[in-house]
């Protein structure tokens, strides 16, 4: 999945698969996780948020199932 680099202390890049509603997040540690059943509106709000990390921590991490991606 293609990811867009973001300016954040905790997040390195973010991608989204609209067909499968999967949000992919690469953390600055290099770890990559996919968050499942994330609506397009949530991805768009994340990308337009003033703080990507804060939005992610409040509106995505606690609400969506996820899986670790081995790259």
PQR file with spaces between the fields and no chain letter, atoms N, CA, C, O and H, PARSE charges and radii, in Angstrom:
ATOM       1  N    UNK     1       0.851   -1.181    0.000 -0.4000 1.5000
ATOM       2  CA   UNK     1       0.000    0.000    0.000 -0.0000 2.0000
ATOM       3  C    UNK     1       0.891    1.237    0.000  0.5500 1.7000
ATOM       4  O    UNK     1       1.866    1.308    0.748 -0.5500 1.4000
ATOM       5  N    UNK     2       0.560    2.187   -0.822 -0.4000 1.5000
ATOM       6  CA   UNK     2       1.303    3.442   -0.843 -0.0000 2.0000
ATOM       7  C    UNK     2       0.930    4.274    0.379  0.5500 1.7000
ATOM       8  O    UNK     2      -0.243    4.399    0.731 -0.5500 1.4000
ATOM       9  H    UNK     2      -0.232    2.129   -1.430  0.4000 1.0000
ATOM      10  N    UNK     3       1.947    4.835    1.012 -0.4000 1.5000
ATOM      11  CA   UNK     3       1.710    5.696    2.168 -0.0000 2.0000
ATOM      12  C    UNK     3       2.284    7.075    1.895  0.5500 1.7000
ATOM      13  O    UNK     3       3.268    7.230    1.172 -0.5500 1.4000
ATOM      14  H    UNK     3       2.899    4.732    0.726  0.4000 1.0000
ATOM      15  N    UNK     4       1.652    8.059    2.487 -0.4000 1.5000
ATOM      16  CA   UNK     4       2.080    9.447    2.371 -0.0000 2.0000
ATOM      17  C    UNK     4       2.864    9.828    3.622  0.5500 1.7000
ATOM      18  O    UNK     4       2.360    9.649    4.731 -0.5500 1.4000
ATOM      19  H    UNK     4       0.853    7.933    3.074  0.4000 1.0000
ATOM      20  N    UNK     5       4.077   10.347    3.478 -0.4000 1.5000
ATOM      21  CA   UNK     5       4.823   10.804    4.663 -0.0000 2.0000
ATOM      22  C    UNK     5       4.067   11.937    5.360  0.5500 1.7000
ATOM      23  O    UNK     5       3.463   12.794    4.714 -0.5500 1.4000
ATOM      24  H    UNK     5       4.486   10.493    2.578  0.4000 1.0000
ATOM      25  N    UNK     6       4.117   11.919    6.681 -0.4000 1.5000
ATOM      26  CA   UNK     6       3.474   12.976    7.469 -0.0000 2.0000
ATOM      27  C    UNK     6       4.482   13.544    8.455  0.5500 1.7000
ATOM      28  O    UNK     6       5.458   12.888    8.818 -0.5500 1.4000
ATOM      29  H    UNK     6       4.608   11.224    7.206  0.4000 1.0000
ATOM      30  N    UNK     7       4.229   14.771    8.881 -0.4000 1.5000
ATOM      31  CA   UNK     7       5.065   15.419    9.886 -0.0000 2.0000
ATOM      32  C    UNK     7       4.439   15.149   11.244  0.5500 1.7000
ATOM      33  O    UNK     7       3.391   15.699   11.582 -0.5500 1.4000
ATOM      34  H    UNK     7       3.436   15.304    8.586  0.4000 1.0000
ATOM      35  N    UNK     8       5.092   14.298   12.012 -0.4000 1.5000
ATOM      36  CA   UNK     8       4.565   13.895   13.310 -0.0000 2.0000
ATOM      37  C    UNK     8       5.709   13.302   14.111  0.5500 1.7000
ATOM      38  O    UNK     8       6.628   12.711   13.544 -0.5500 1.4000
ATOM      39  H    UNK     8       5.943   13.851   11.738  0.4000 1.0000
ATOM      40  N    UNK     9       5.660   13.457   15.423 -0.4000 1.5000
ATOM      41  CA   UNK     9       6.710   12.872   16.255 -0.0000 2.0000
ATOM      42  C    UNK     9       6.558   11.361   16.390  0.5500 1.7000
ATOM      43  O    UNK     9       7.530   10.666   16.685 -0.5500 1.4000
ATOM      44  H    UNK     9       4.914   13.937   15.884  0.4000 1.0000
ATOM      45  N    UNK    10       5.352   10.848   16.178 -0.4000 1.5000
ATOM      46  CA   UNK    10       5.127    9.416   16.346 -0.0000 2.0000
ATOM      47  C    UNK    10       4.779    8.657   15.082  0.5500 1.7000
ATOM      48  O    UNK    10       4.989    7.446   15.009 -0.5500 1.4000
ATOM      49  H    UNK    10       4.562   11.413   15.939  0.4000 1.0000
ATOM      50  N    UNK    11       4.247    9.354   14.083 -0.4000 1.5000
ATOM      51  CA   UNK    11       3.815    8.717   12.851 -0.0000 2.0000
ATOM      52  C    UNK    11       4.729    9.134   11.709  0.5500 1.7000
ATOM      53  O    UNK    11       5.056   10.312   11.568 -0.5500 1.4000
ATOM      54  H    UNK    11       4.076   10.338   14.143  0.4000 1.0000
ATOM      55  N    UNK    12       5.142    8.168   10.894 -0.4000 1.5000
ATOM      56  CA   UNK    12       6.030    8.473    9.769 -0.0000 2.0000
ATOM      57  C    UNK    12       5.263    8.616    8.465  0.5500 1.7000
ATOM      58  O    UNK    12       5.535    9.522    7.676 -0.5500 1.4000
ATOM      59  H    UNK    12       4.877    7.211   11.008  0.4000 1.0000
ATOM      60  N    UNK    13       4.291    7.713    8.233 -0.4000 1.5000
ATOM      61  CA   UNK    13       3.520    7.772    6.990 -0.0000 2.0000
ATOM      62  C    UNK    13       2.171    7.092    7.184  0.5500 1.7000
ATOM      63  O    UNK    13       1.990    6.274    8.086 -0.5500 1.4000
ATOM      64  H    UNK    13       4.070    6.977    8.873  0.4000 1.0000
ATOM      65  N    UNK    14       1.225    7.453    6.310 -0.4000 1.5000
ATOM      66  CA   UNK    14      -0.148    6.964    6.413 -0.0000 2.0000
ATOM      67  C    UNK    14      -0.647    6.620    5.018  0.5500 1.7000
ATOM      68  O    UNK    14      -0.451    7.377    4.067 -0.5500 1.4000
ATOM      69  H    UNK    14       1.373    8.118    5.577  0.4000 1.0000
ATOM      70  N    UNK    15      -1.296    5.462    4.911 -0.4000 1.5000
ATOM      71  CA   UNK    15      -1.905    5.061    3.652 -0.0000 2.0000
ATOM      72  C    UNK    15      -3.337    4.602    3.886  0.5500 1.7000
ATOM      73  O    UNK    15      -3.742    4.347    5.020 -0.5500 1.4000
ATOM      74  H    UNK    15      -1.455    4.846    5.683  0.4000 1.0000
ATOM      75  N    UNK    16      -4.097    4.500    2.799 -0.4000 1.5000
ATOM      76  CA   UNK    16      -5.483    4.077    2.935 -0.0000 2.0000
ATOM      77  C    UNK    16      -5.906    3.282    1.710  0.5500 1.7000
ATOM      78  O    UNK    16      -5.671    3.698    0.575 -0.5500 1.4000
ATOM      79  H    UNK    16      -3.767    4.708    1.878  0.4000 1.0000
ATOM      80  N    UNK    17      -6.527    2.146    1.947 -0.4000 1.5000
ATOM      81  CA   UNK    17      -7.093    1.307    0.897 -0.0000 2.0000
ATOM      82  C    UNK    17      -8.608    1.478    0.960  0.5500 1.7000
ATOM      83  O    UNK    17      -9.280    0.879    1.800 -0.5500 1.4000
ATOM      84  H    UNK    17      -6.719    1.809    2.869  0.4000 1.0000
ATOM      85  N    UNK    18      -9.129    2.299    0.064 -0.4000 1.5000
ATOM      86  CA   UNK    18     -10.554    2.628    0.096 -0.0000 2.0000
ATOM      87  C    UNK    18     -11.430    1.415   -0.193  0.5500 1.7000
ATOM      88  O    UNK    18     -12.509    1.285    0.383 -0.5500 1.4000
ATOM      89  H    UNK    18      -8.584    2.785   -0.619  0.4000 1.0000
ATOM      90  N    UNK    19     -10.981    0.521   -1.080 -0.4000 1.5000
ATOM      91  CA   UNK    19     -11.773   -0.663   -1.424 -0.0000 2.0000
ATOM      92  C    UNK    19     -11.995   -1.581   -0.225  0.5500 1.7000
ATOM      93  O    UNK    19     -13.032   -2.236   -0.128 -0.5500 1.4000
ATOM      94  H    UNK    19     -10.104    0.626   -1.549  0.4000 1.0000
ATOM      95  N    UNK    20     -11.027   -1.631    0.685 -0.4000 1.5000
ATOM      96  CA   UNK    20     -11.114   -2.537    1.828 -0.0000 2.0000
ATOM      97  C    UNK    20     -11.234   -1.802    3.168  0.5500 1.7000
ATOM      98  O    UNK    20     -11.287   -2.439    4.220 -0.5500 1.4000
ATOM      99  H    UNK    20     -10.184   -1.099    0.607  0.4000 1.0000
ATOM     100  N    UNK    21     -11.278   -0.467    3.134 -0.4000 1.5000
ATOM     101  CA   UNK    21     -11.393    0.366    4.339 -0.0000 2.0000
ATOM     102  C    UNK    21     -10.283    0.036    5.347  0.5500 1.7000
ATOM     103  O    UNK    21     -10.537   -0.137    6.540 -0.5500 1.4000
ATOM     104  H    UNK    21     -11.235    0.050    2.279  0.4000 1.0000
ATOM     105  N    UNK    22      -9.039   -0.046    4.832 -0.4000 1.5000
ATOM     106  CA   UNK    22      -7.886   -0.327    5.682 -0.0000 2.0000
ATOM     107  C    UNK    22      -6.997    0.910    5.742  0.5500 1.7000
ATOM     108  O    UNK    22      -6.571    1.443    4.718 -0.5500 1.4000
ATOM     109  H    UNK    22      -8.833    0.094    3.863  0.4000 1.0000
ATOM     110  N    UNK    23      -6.736    1.341    6.944 -0.4000 1.5000
ATOM     111  CA   UNK    23      -5.812    2.443    7.198 -0.0000 2.0000
ATOM     112  C    UNK    23      -4.477    1.833    7.601  0.5500 1.7000
ATOM     113  O    UNK    23      -4.415    1.035    8.536 -0.5500 1.4000
ATOM     114  H    UNK    23      -7.082    0.908    7.776  0.4000 1.0000
ATOM     115  N    UNK    24      -3.415    2.201    6.904 -0.4000 1.5000
ATOM     116  CA   UNK    24      -2.084    1.670    7.219 -0.0000 2.0000
ATOM     117  C    UNK    24      -1.235    2.788    7.788  0.5500 1.7000
ATOM     118  O    UNK    24      -1.128    3.864    7.198 -0.5500 1.4000
ATOM     119  H    UNK    24      -3.465    2.849    6.145  0.4000 1.0000
ATOM     120  N    UNK    25      -0.637    2.529    8.929 -0.4000 1.5000
ATOM     121  CA   UNK    25       0.155    3.539    9.622 -0.0000 2.0000
ATOM     122  C    UNK    25       1.558    3.000    9.864  0.5500 1.7000
ATOM     123  O    UNK    25       1.737    1.926   10.437 -0.5500 1.4000
ATOM     124  H    UNK    25      -0.724    1.655    9.407  0.4000 1.0000
ATOM     125  N    UNK    26       2.546    3.764    9.419 -0.4000 1.5000
ATOM     126  CA   UNK    26       3.933    3.474    9.749 -0.0000 2.0000
ATOM     127  C    UNK    26       4.333    4.429   10.864  0.5500 1.7000
ATOM     128  O    UNK    26       4.205    5.646   10.732 -0.5500 1.4000
ATOM     129  H    UNK    26       2.401    4.637    8.954  0.4000 1.0000
ATOM     130  N    UNK    27       4.816    3.866   11.953 -0.4000 1.5000
ATOM     131  CA   UNK    27       5.261    4.672   13.082 -0.0000 2.0000
ATOM     132  C    UNK    27       6.733    5.044   12.890  0.5500 1.7000
ATOM     133  O    UNK    27       7.433    4.426   12.089 -0.5500 1.4000
ATOM     134  H    UNK    27       4.920    2.877   12.059  0.4000 1.0000
ATOM     135  N    UNK    28       7.188    6.033   13.610 -0.4000 1.5000
ATOM     136  CA   UNK    28       8.574    6.462   13.478 -0.0000 2.0000
ATOM     137  C    UNK    28       9.542    5.363   13.921  0.5500 1.7000
ATOM     138  O    UNK    28      10.725    5.418   13.586 -0.5500 1.4000
ATOM     139  H    UNK    28       6.619    6.536   14.261  0.4000 1.0000
ATOM     140  N    UNK    29       9.067    4.386   14.654 -0.4000 1.5000
ATOM     141  CA   UNK    29       9.887    3.240   15.060 -0.0000 2.0000
ATOM     142  C    UNK    29      10.138    2.287   13.898  0.5500 1.7000
ATOM     143  O    UNK    29      10.999    1.411   13.978 -0.5500 1.4000
ATOM     144  H    UNK    29       8.106    4.341   14.926  0.4000 1.0000
ATOM     145  N    UNK    30       9.370    2.469   12.803 -0.4000 1.5000
ATOM     146  CA   UNK    30       9.470    1.579   11.660 -0.0000 2.0000
ATOM     147  C    UNK    30       8.398    0.504   11.631  0.5500 1.7000
ATOM     148  O    UNK    30       8.224   -0.174   10.618 -0.5500 1.4000
ATOM     149  H    UNK    30       8.671    3.181   12.738  0.4000 1.0000
ATOM     150  N    UNK    31       7.684    0.344   12.726 -0.4000 1.5000
ATOM     151  CA   UNK    31       6.594   -0.637   12.790 -0.0000 2.0000
ATOM     152  C    UNK    31       5.428   -0.162   11.924  0.5500 1.7000
ATOM     153  O    UNK    31       5.139    1.033   11.853 -0.5500 1.4000
ATOM     154  H    UNK    31       7.826    0.894   13.548  0.4000 1.0000
ATOM     155  N    UNK    32       4.759   -1.118   11.264 -0.4000 1.5000
ATOM     156  CA   UNK    32       3.610   -0.803   10.415 -0.0000 2.0000
ATOM     157  C    UNK    32       2.411   -1.596   10.905  0.5500 1.7000
ATOM     158  O    UNK    32       2.502   -2.800   11.148 -0.5500 1.4000
ATOM     159  H    UNK    32       4.993   -2.089   11.321  0.4000 1.0000
ATOM     160  N    UNK    33       1.286   -0.907   11.047 -0.4000 1.5000
ATOM     161  CA   UNK    33       0.038   -1.536   11.472 -0.0000 2.0000
ATOM     162  C    UNK    33      -1.071   -1.150   10.508  0.5500 1.7000
ATOM     163  O    UNK    33      -1.075   -0.057    9.941 -0.5500 1.4000
ATOM     164  H    UNK    33       1.212    0.071   10.850  0.4000 1.0000
ATOM     165  N    UNK    34      -2.007   -2.069   10.336 -0.4000 1.5000
ATOM     166  CA   UNK    34      -3.202   -1.800    9.548 -0.0000 2.0000
ATOM     167  C    UNK    34      -4.398   -1.782   10.488  0.5500 1.7000
ATOM     168  O    UNK    34      -4.576   -2.685   11.305 -0.5500 1.4000
ATOM     169  H    UNK    34      -2.004   -2.957   10.796  0.4000 1.0000
ATOM     170  N    UNK    35      -5.208   -0.749   10.363 -0.4000 1.5000
ATOM     171  CA   UNK    35      -6.425   -0.589   11.153 -0.0000 2.0000
ATOM     172  C    UNK    35      -7.598   -0.901   10.235  0.5500 1.7000
ATOM     173  O    UNK    35      -7.681   -0.383    9.121 -0.5500 1.4000
ATOM     174  H    UNK    35      -5.063   -0.015    9.700  0.4000 1.0000
ATOM     175  N    UNK    36      -8.503   -1.753   10.712 -0.4000 1.5000
ATOM     176  CA   UNK    36      -9.529   -2.347    9.867 -0.0000 2.0000
ATOM     177  C    UNK    36     -10.874   -1.638    9.974  0.5500 1.7000
ATOM     178  O    UNK    36     -11.235   -1.115   11.029 -0.5500 1.4000
ATOM     179  H    UNK    36      -8.435   -2.173   11.617  0.4000 1.0000
ATOM     180  N    UNK    37     -11.599   -1.629    8.876 -0.4000 1.5000
ATOM     181  CA   UNK    37     -12.950   -1.046    8.795 -0.0000 2.0000
ATOM     182  C    UNK    37     -12.976    0.433    9.161  0.5500 1.7000
ATOM     183  O    UNK    37     -13.900    0.903    9.824 -0.5500 1.4000
ATOM     184  H    UNK    37     -11.305   -2.054    8.019  0.4000 1.0000
ATOM     185  N    UNK    38     -11.965    1.151    8.728 -0.4000 1.5000
ATOM     186  CA   UNK    38     -11.879    2.589    8.990 -0.0000 2.0000
ATOM     187  C    UNK    38     -12.568    3.329    7.841  0.5500 1.7000
ATOM     188  O    UNK    38     -12.155    3.200    6.689 -0.5500 1.4000
ATOM     189  H    UNK    38     -11.214    0.769    8.189  0.4000 1.0000
ATOM     190  N    UNK    39     -13.607    4.098    8.144 -0.4000 1.5000
ATOM     191  CA   UNK    39     -14.305    4.831    7.078 -0.0000 2.0000
ATOM     192  C    UNK    39     -13.399    5.867    6.403  0.5500 1.7000
ATOM     193  O    UNK    39     -12.474    6.399    7.017 -0.5500 1.4000
ATOM     194  H    UNK    39     -13.942    4.203    9.080  0.4000 1.0000
ATOM     195  N    UNK    40     -13.681    6.133    5.149 -0.4000 1.5000
ATOM     196  CA   UNK    40     -12.933    7.131    4.388 -0.0000 2.0000
ATOM     197  C    UNK    40     -12.924    8.472    5.106  0.5500 1.7000
ATOM     198  O    UNK    40     -11.909    9.168    5.099 -0.5500 1.4000
ATOM     199  H    UNK    40     -14.432    5.701    4.650  0.4000 1.0000
ATOM     200  N    UNK    41     -14.031    8.840    5.720 -0.4000 1.5000
ATOM     201  CA   UNK    41     -14.136   10.135    6.403 -0.0000 2.0000
ATOM     202  C    UNK    41     -13.129   10.236    7.552  0.5500 1.7000
ATOM     203  O    UNK    41     -12.590   11.311    7.817 -0.5500 1.4000
ATOM     204  H    UNK    41     -14.856    8.274    5.726  0.4000 1.0000
ATOM     205  N    UNK    42     -12.881    9.120    8.226 -0.4000 1.5000
ATOM     206  CA   UNK    42     -11.927    9.123    9.336 -0.0000 2.0000
ATOM     207  C    UNK    42     -10.505    9.304    8.796  0.5500 1.7000
ATOM     208  O    UNK    42      -9.714   10.059    9.361 -0.5500 1.4000
ATOM     209  H    UNK    42     -13.319    8.248    8.010  0.4000 1.0000
ATOM     210  N    UNK    43     -10.187    8.611    7.704 -0.4000 1.5000
ATOM     211  CA   UNK    43      -8.879    8.789    7.064 -0.0000 2.0000
ATOM     212  C    UNK    43      -8.695   10.242    6.634  0.5500 1.7000
ATOM     213  O    UNK    43      -7.644   10.833    6.881 -0.5500 1.4000
ATOM     214  H    UNK    43     -10.829    7.997    7.245  0.4000 1.0000
ATOM     215  N    UNK    44      -9.703   10.815    5.995 -0.4000 1.5000
ATOM     216  CA   UNK    44      -9.605   12.206    5.539 -0.0000 2.0000
ATOM     217  C    UNK    44      -9.426   13.157    6.708  0.5500 1.7000
ATOM     218  O    UNK    44      -8.648   14.107    6.623 -0.5500 1.4000
ATOM     219  H    UNK    44     -10.557   10.334    5.794  0.4000 1.0000
ATOM     220  N    UNK    45     -10.141   12.911    7.803 -0.4000 1.5000
ATOM     221  CA   UNK    45     -10.001   13.761    8.988 -0.0000 2.0000
ATOM     222  C    UNK    45      -8.599   13.625    9.583  0.5500 1.7000
ATOM     223  O    UNK    45      -8.017   14.614   10.027 -0.5500 1.4000
ATOM     224  H    UNK    45     -10.773   12.139    7.872  0.4000 1.0000
ATOM     225  N    UNK    46      -8.057   12.414    9.594 -0.4000 1.5000
ATOM     226  CA   UNK    46      -6.695   12.198   10.084 -0.0000 2.0000
ATOM     227  C    UNK    46      -5.689   12.985    9.254  0.5500 1.7000
ATOM     228  O    UNK    46      -4.810   13.656    9.794 -0.5500 1.4000
ATOM     229  H    UNK    46      -8.530   11.610    9.232  0.4000 1.0000
ATOM     230  N    UNK    47      -5.827   12.894    7.944 -0.4000 1.5000
ATOM     231  CA   UNK    47      -4.867   13.557    7.061 -0.0000 2.0000
ATOM     232  C    UNK    47      -4.962   15.076    7.129  0.5500 1.7000
ATOM     233  O    UNK    47      -3.978   15.770    6.874 -0.5500 1.4000
ATOM     234  H    UNK    47      -6.541   12.349    7.504  0.4000 1.0000
ATOM     235  N    UNK    48      -6.124   15.591    7.467 -0.4000 1.5000
ATOM     236  CA   UNK    48      -6.287   17.048    7.536 -0.0000 2.0000
ATOM     237  C    UNK    48      -6.159   17.590    8.971  0.5500 1.7000
ATOM     238  O    UNK    48      -6.260   18.797    9.188 -0.5500 1.4000
ATOM     239  H    UNK    48      -6.924   15.027    7.674  0.4000 1.0000
ATOM     240  N    UNK    49      -5.941   16.716    9.925 -0.4000 1.5000
ATOM     241  CA   UNK    49      -5.841   17.143   11.325 -0.0000 2.0000
ATOM     242  C    UNK    49      -4.599   18.001   11.549  0.5500 1.7000
ATOM     243  O    UNK    49      -3.567   17.807   10.906 -0.5500 1.4000
ATOM     244  H    UNK    49      -5.859   15.735    9.748  0.4000 1.0000
ATOM     245  N    UNK    50      -4.716   18.935   12.456 -0.4000 1.5000
ATOM     246  CA   UNK    50      -3.575   19.786   12.810 -0.0000 2.0000
ATOM     247  C    UNK    50      -2.444   18.941   13.392  0.5500 1.7000
ATOM     248  O    UNK    50      -1.268   19.191   13.127 -0.5500 1.4000
ATOM     249  H    UNK    50      -5.553   19.093   12.978  0.4000 1.0000
ATOM     250  N    UNK    51      -2.819   17.930   14.193 -0.4000 1.5000
ATOM     251  CA   UNK    51      -1.844   16.995   14.756 -0.0000 2.0000
ATOM     252  C    UNK    51      -2.280   15.581   14.384  0.5500 1.7000
ATOM     253  O    UNK    51      -3.273   15.069   14.900 -0.5500 1.4000
ATOM     254  H    UNK    51      -3.774   17.727   14.408  0.4000 1.0000
ATOM     255  N    UNK    52      -1.522   14.955   13.478 -0.4000 1.5000
ATOM     256  CA   UNK    52      -1.853   13.596   13.064 -0.0000 2.0000
ATOM     257  C    UNK    52      -1.796   12.642   14.259  0.5500 1.7000
ATOM     258  O    UNK    52      -2.671   11.790   14.414 -0.5500 1.4000
ATOM     259  H    UNK    52      -0.715   15.371   13.059  0.4000 1.0000
ATOM     260  N    UNK    53      -0.784   12.782   15.090 -0.4000 1.5000
ATOM     261  CA   UNK    53      -0.616   11.892   16.233 -0.0000 2.0000
ATOM     262  C    UNK    53      -1.740   11.994   17.240  0.5500 1.7000
ATOM     263  O    UNK    53      -2.221   10.977   17.739 -0.5500 1.4000
ATOM     264  H    UNK    53      -0.073   13.475   14.964  0.4000 1.0000
ATOM     265  N    UNK    54      -2.164   13.210   17.546 -0.4000 1.5000
ATOM     266  CA   UNK    54      -3.245   13.412   18.497 -0.0000 2.0000
ATOM     267  C    UNK    54      -4.553   12.849   17.956  0.5500 1.7000
ATOM     268  O    UNK    54      -5.285   12.170   18.676 -0.5500 1.4000
ATOM     269  H    UNK    54      -1.773   14.036   17.141  0.4000 1.0000
ATOM     270  N    UNK    55      -4.846   13.130   16.693 -0.4000 1.5000
ATOM     271  CA   UNK    55      -6.073   12.598   16.094 -0.0000 2.0000
ATOM     272  C    UNK    55      -6.042   11.072   16.112  0.5500 1.7000
ATOM     273  O    UNK    55      -7.028   10.434   16.481 -0.5500 1.4000
ATOM     274  H    UNK    55      -4.251   13.682   16.108  0.4000 1.0000
ATOM     275  N    UNK    56      -4.922   10.492   15.718 -0.4000 1.5000
ATOM     276  CA   UNK    56      -4.780    9.045   15.699 -0.0000 2.0000
ATOM     277  C    UNK    56      -5.016    8.452   17.091  0.5500 1.7000
ATOM     278  O    UNK    56      -5.748    7.474   17.237 -0.5500 1.4000
ATOM     279  H    UNK    56      -4.121   11.010   15.419  0.4000 1.0000
ATOM     280  N    UNK    57      -4.399    9.042   18.102 -0.4000 1.5000
ATOM     281  CA   UNK    57      -4.502    8.532   19.471 -0.0000 2.0000
ATOM     282  C    UNK    57      -5.915    8.609   20.022  0.5500 1.7000
ATOM     283  O    UNK    57      -6.319    7.750   20.805 -0.5500 1.4000
ATOM     284  H    UNK    57      -3.804    9.837   17.984  0.4000 1.0000
ATOM     285  N    UNK    58      -6.663    9.612   19.629 -0.4000 1.5000
ATOM     286  CA   UNK    58      -8.020    9.805   20.157 -0.0000 2.0000
ATOM     287  C    UNK    58      -9.102    9.117   19.343  0.5500 1.7000
ATOM     288  O    UNK    58     -10.082    8.631   19.907 -0.5500 1.4000
ATOM     289  H    UNK    58      -6.334   10.309   18.992  0.4000 1.0000
ATOM     290  N    UNK    59      -8.942    9.067   18.023 -0.4000 1.5000
ATOM     291  CA   UNK    59     -10.047    8.655   17.155 -0.0000 2.0000
ATOM     292  C    UNK    59      -9.828    7.365   16.379  0.5500 1.7000
ATOM     293  O    UNK    59     -10.748    6.876   15.724 -0.5500 1.4000
ATOM     294  H    UNK    59      -8.146    9.462   17.564  0.4000 1.0000
ATOM     295  N    UNK    60      -8.626    6.807   16.442 -0.4000 1.5000
ATOM     296  CA   UNK    60      -8.357    5.581   15.670 -0.0000 2.0000
ATOM     297  C    UNK    60      -7.825    4.468   16.561  0.5500 1.7000
ATOM     298  O    UNK    60      -8.423    3.394   16.633 -0.5500 1.4000
ATOM     299  H    UNK    60      -7.878    7.204   16.974  0.4000 1.0000
ATOM     300  N    UNK    61      -6.727    4.707   17.230 -0.4000 1.5000
ATOM     301  CA   UNK    61      -6.091    3.644   18.032 -0.0000 2.0000
ATOM     302  C    UNK    61      -7.066    2.952   18.985  0.5500 1.7000
ATOM     303  O    UNK    61      -7.075    1.722   19.027 -0.5500 1.4000
ATOM     304  H    UNK    61      -6.241    5.580   17.171  0.4000 1.0000
ATOM     305  N    UNK    62      -7.883    3.673   19.749 -0.4000 1.5000
ATOM     306  CA   UNK    62      -8.752    2.965   20.710 -0.0000 2.0000
ATOM     307  C    UNK    62     -10.025    2.364   20.097  0.5500 1.7000
ATOM     308  O    UNK    62     -10.738    1.625   20.777 -0.5500 1.4000
ATOM     309  H    UNK    62      -7.876    4.672   19.715  0.4000 1.0000
ATOM     310  N    UNK    63     -10.321    2.663   18.840 -0.4000 1.5000
ATOM     311  CA   UNK    63     -11.621    2.295   18.287 -0.0000 2.0000
ATOM     312  C    UNK    63     -11.612    1.191   17.238  0.5500 1.7000
ATOM     313  O    UNK    63     -12.638    0.544   17.026 -0.5500 1.4000
ATOM     314  H    UNK    63      -9.743    3.264   18.288  0.4000 1.0000
ATOM     315  N    UNK    64     -10.493    0.962   16.585 -0.4000 1.5000
ATOM     316  CA   UNK    64     -10.474    0.038   15.452 -0.0000 2.0000
ATOM     317  C    UNK    64      -9.551   -1.144   15.705  0.5500 1.7000
ATOM     318  O    UNK    64      -8.482   -1.005   16.300 -0.5500 1.4000
ATOM     319  H    UNK    64      -9.660    1.487   16.758  0.4000 1.0000
ATOM     320  N    UNK    65      -9.986   -2.311   15.238 -0.4000 1.5000
ATOM     321  CA   UNK    65      -9.141   -3.494   15.292 -0.0000 2.0000
ATOM     322  C    UNK    65      -7.930   -3.276   14.391  0.5500 1.7000
ATOM     323  O    UNK    65      -7.988   -2.515   13.425 -0.5500 1.4000
ATOM     324  H    UNK    65     -10.854   -2.424   14.755  0.4000 1.0000
ATOM     325  N    UNK    66      -6.844   -3.948   14.717 -0.4000 1.5000
ATOM     326  CA   UNK    66      -5.620   -3.733   13.936 -0.0000 2.0000
ATOM     327  C    UNK    66      -4.834   -5.023   13.828  0.5500 1.7000
ATOM     328  O    UNK    66      -5.091   -6.001   14.531 -0.5500 1.4000
ATOM     329  H    UNK    66      -6.797   -4.566   15.502  0.4000 1.0000
ATOM     330  N    UNK    67      -3.863   -4.991   12.920 -0.4000 1.5000
ATOM     331  CA   UNK    67      -2.913   -6.099   12.766 -0.0000 2.0000
ATOM     332  C    UNK    67      -1.559   -5.517   12.419  0.5500 1.7000
ATOM     333  O    UNK    67      -1.442   -4.499   11.737 -0.5500 1.4000
ATOM     334  H    UNK    67      -3.655   -4.197   12.349  0.4000 1.0000
ATOM     335  N    UNK    68      -0.534   -6.206   12.915 -0.4000 1.5000
ATOM     336  CA   UNK    68       0.846   -5.819   12.625 -0.0000 2.0000
ATOM     337  C    UNK    68       1.199   -6.305   11.227  0.5500 1.7000
ATOM     338  O    UNK    68       0.802   -7.401   10.832 -0.5500 1.4000
ATOM     339  H    UNK    68      -0.629   -7.033   13.469  0.4000 1.0000
ATOM     340  N    UNK    69       1.936   -5.502   10.479 -0.4000 1.5000
ATOM     341  CA   UNK    69       2.346   -5.860    9.123 -0.0000 2.0000
ATOM     342  C    UNK    69       3.841   -6.120    9.125  0.5500 1.7000
ATOM     343  O    UNK    69       4.628   -5.278    9.558 -0.5500 1.4000
ATOM     344  H    UNK    69       2.258   -4.611   10.799  0.4000 1.0000
ATOM     345  N    UNK    70       4.223   -7.273    8.645 -0.4000 1.5000
ATOM     346  CA   UNK    70       5.647   -7.589    8.486 -0.0000 2.0000
ATOM     347  C    UNK    70       6.070   -7.131    7.107  0.5500 1.7000
ATOM     348  O    UNK    70       5.515   -7.578    6.103 -0.5500 1.4000
ATOM     349  H    UNK    70       3.584   -7.957    8.293  0.4000 1.0000
ATOM     350  N    UNK    71       7.050   -6.241    7.050 -0.4000 1.5000
ATOM     351  CA   UNK    71       7.494   -5.749    5.733 -0.0000 2.0000
ATOM     352  C    UNK    71       8.852   -6.300    5.391  0.5500 1.7000
ATOM     353  O    UNK    71       9.390   -5.999    4.325 -0.5500 1.4000
ATOM     354  H    UNK    71       7.500   -5.878    7.866  0.4000 1.0000
